[in-house]
Amino acid sequence: MQASITHNTLDGIHAAVAASLMTHYFIYRLGPRQVLGSFLEQYVPGKWSRPWLGEVGAKGWMSVRAAITAITHNDHMSSLLKDCIRSATI
């Protein structure tokens, strides 16, 4: 319901649901972080397992895909932060 108010497009709603499911996935330890995208694709339409490349635009699904890429490619919070900063400056 909330997603339909604040993200009133199909892609926006899918991105909001995927972001919520990411939390569920890790809280309940449903699998390794490397397969997060594949898990999301079972429940939410989108190419969540495809790594994000390039600049992140204004669309919510872009941010979610970029976040999934950062999470699945880094073992520690410090490396995740460095990776995100490096990506932002390229």
Buried (B, 14 or more C-beta within 10 A) or exposed (E): EEBEEEBEEEBBBBBBBBBEBBEEBEEEEEEEBEBBBEBBBEBBEBEBBEEBEEEBEEBBBBBBBBBBBBBBBBEEEEEBEEBBEEBEEE
